[in-house]
């Protein structure tokens, strides 16, 4: 089975929404690891039915190096994003991970990504699942 994680910070709402939609589509057949920049984000993703979770810089840095796929908002590869919750070490670890990364173009930072449309989060998550995830690969069928 593919090893993958969802990373989020602050209140964990984006990560929780992603995990809920994955559970809705695939039930309990996926092993989802929730990585929060803080305990509140991790708790919210666990409540959304992630299998396991961990919080903070060391947990993120250690875990992402062993993943096949990382999902989260674009801020997870930007030092000092999410009001400073993403440390430079976290951002570097995520960016340097050999895992495939699927990043949502949501940013509270002073960054604009050219070529993306302002699409509501639920629609972005649907697109993430329908167009960017290989379901057979995730389930290892």
C-alpha positions as CSV (number, residue, x, y, z in Angstrom):
1,X,0.0,0.0,0.0
2,X,1.2,3.5,-0.8
3,X,2.4,5.5,2.2
4,X,0.9,9.0,2.2
5,X,0.3,11.9,4.5
6,X,-1.9,15.0,4.6
7,X,-0.1,18.0,6.1
8,X,-1.8,21.1,7.5
9,X,-1.5,23.8,10.1
10,X,-3.3,26.4,12.1
11,X,-6.8,24.9,12.7
12,X,-6.4,21.9,10.4
13,X,-9.5,22.7,8.4
14,X,-8.0,22.1,4.9
15,X,-6.4,18.8,6.0
16,X,-9.6,17.6,7.7
17,X,-11.6,18.4,4.5
18,X,-9.2,16.5,2.4
19,X,-9.3,13.5,4.7
20,X,-13.1,13.5,5.0
21,X,-13.4,13.5,1.2
22,X,-10.8,10.6,0.9
23,X,-12.8,8.6,3.5
24,X,-16.1,9.4,1.6
25,X,-14.6,8.0,-1.6
26,X,-12.5,5.1,-0.3
27,X,-14.0,4.2,3.1
28,X,-11.3,2.7,5.4
29,X,-9.2,1.2,2.6
30,X,-6.5,3.9,2.8
31,X,-3.9,4.3,5.6
32,X,-3.9,8.1,6.1
33,X,-1.2,9.8,8.2
34,X,-2.1,13.3,9.5
35,X,0.8,15.6,10.1
36,X,0.0,18.9,11.8
37,X,2.2,21.9,12.4
38,X,0.5,22.0,15.7
39,X,-1.6,19.7,18.0
40,X,-4.9,21.4,17.1
41,X,-4.5,20.7,13.4
42,X,-3.5,17.1,14.0
43,X,-6.5,16.6,16.3
44,X,-8.9,17.9,13.7
45,X,-7.4,15.7,11.0
46,X,-7.7,12.7,13.3
47,X,-11.3,13.6,14.0
48,X,-11.8,13.5,10.2
49,X,-10.7,9.8,10.4
50,X,-7.0,9.8,9.7
51,X,-5.5,6.5,10.9
52,X,-2.5,8.1,12.7
53,X,-1.3,11.5,13.4
54,X,1.7,13.5,14.8
55,X,2.4,17.1,15.4
56,X,5.3,19.5,15.1
57,X,8.6,20.1,13.3
58,X,10.3,16.8,14.2
59,X,7.3,14.7,13.3
60,X,7.0,16.3,9.9
61,X,10.7,16.2,9.1
62,X,11.1,12.6,10.1
63,X,7.9,11.3,8.4
64,X,7.9,13.0,5.0
65,X,11.2,11.3,4.1
66,X,9.4,7.9,4.2
67,X,6.3,8.9,2.2
68,X,5.3,8.1,-1.3
69,X,2.8,11.0,-1.5
70,X,2.3,14.2,0.3
71,X,-0.9,16.2,0.1
72,X,-1.5,19.7,1.5
73,X,-1.8,23.4,0.8
74,X,1.1,25.1,-1.0
75,X,2.2,26.8,2.2
76,X,3.8,23.5,3.4
77,X,6.8,24.2,1.1
78,X,7.1,27.8,2.1
79,X,9.2,28.8,5.1
80,X,7.3,30.9,7.6
81,X,3.9,30.2,5.9
82,X,0.7,29.7,7.9
83,X,1.5,32.6,10.2
84,X,5.0,31.2,10.9
85,X,3.9,27.7,11.7
86,X,5.8,26.2,8.8
87,X,9.4,26.5,9.9
88,X,12.2,26.6,7.3
89,X,13.3,23.1,8.3
90,X,9.7,21.8,7.7
91,X,9.4,23.5,4.3
92,X,12.8,22.2,3.3
93,X,12.0,18.6,4.4
94,X,8.7,18.6,2.5
95,X,10.3,20.1,-0.6
96,X,13.3,17.7,-0.5
97,X,11.2,14.6,0.2
98,X,11.3,12.1,-2.7
99,X,7.5,11.8,-2.4
100,X,5.2,13.0,-5.1
101,X,3.5,16.2,-3.8
102,X,0.0,17.3,-4.6
103,X,-0.4,20.9,-3.3
104,X,-3.5,22.9,-3.3
105,X,-3.0,26.6,-4.5
106,X,-4.4,28.0,-1.2
107,X,-2.2,30.6,0.4
108,X,-2.7,33.2,3.1
109,X,0.8,34.4,2.3
110,X,1.5,37.4,0.0
111,X,1.9,35.0,-2.9
112,X,-0.1,34.6,-6.1
113,X,0.3,31.6,-8.3
114,X,-0.2,32.6,-11.9
115,X,-2.3,30.2,-14.0
116,X,-4.6,29.1,-11.2
117,X,-8.2,30.1,-10.8
118,X,-9.9,31.1,-7.6
119,X,-11.7,27.8,-7.0
120,X,-13.5,27.0,-3.7
121,X,-11.8,24.4,-1.5
122,X,-14.4,21.6,-1.9
123,X,-14.0,21.8,-5.7
124,X,-10.2,21.8,-5.4
125,X,-10.4,18.7,-3.3
126,X,-12.7,17.0,-5.8
127,X,-10.2,17.8,-8.5
128,X,-7.3,16.6,-6.4
129,X,-9.0,13.2,-6.0
130,X,-10.5,12.8,-9.5
131,X,-7.6,14.1,-11.6
132,X,-4.4,13.7,-9.6
133,X,-4.7,10.5,-7.5
134,X,-4.2,7.1,-9.0
135,X,-6.7,5.1,-7.0
136,X,-5.2,1.7,-7.9
137,X,-1.8,2.9,-6.7
138,X,-3.2,4.2,-3.4
139,X,-4.9,0.9,-2.7
140,X,-2.2,-1.2,-4.3
141,X,-4.8,-3.2,-6.0
